[in-house]
């Protein structure tokens, strides 16, 4: 069988890409992911998502600027490599400049394990302090979620599986 390259893990080592490709060919990757992450979260409303993100922010980034909105966004497409997005909206009110911080999560993650959602929220919250994807940014992600890098890989593996075989949960 000839498939497109595994774009979600293209930056990973070739041997890992080959292992993932073999698991996809045998349709075994989904079972592995379901064993690691068996349960789907119950955060389907915007209010529940906001409370969840706010709790993480309050625990790890208390001194960072407040977030005004956390929502699922059906306009975010994984094709554009956007699993989540942070925005800074500035407005002039009188003689003051008001800034709002918003986090948008792809609706794709409305029916996934909580650990996947947490990884994406941690990633977007880290942008409150670090704008660029640099060493300090990833250290902050690891501080908030010690298994951040494994979860990021698992999300990418899920996206590879989803592209080839459809949804898991």
Secondary structure, DSSP 4 states (H G I P E B T S, - for coil): ------GGGTTS-HHHHHHHHHHHHTT-HHHHHHHHS--B----SHHHHHHHHHHHHHHH-TTSPPP-EEEEETT--GGGT-SEEEEEEEEEETTEEEEEEEEEEEGGGGGSBHHHHHHHHHHHHHTTT--S-SHHHHHHHHHH-TTHHHHHHHHHHHHHHHHHH----
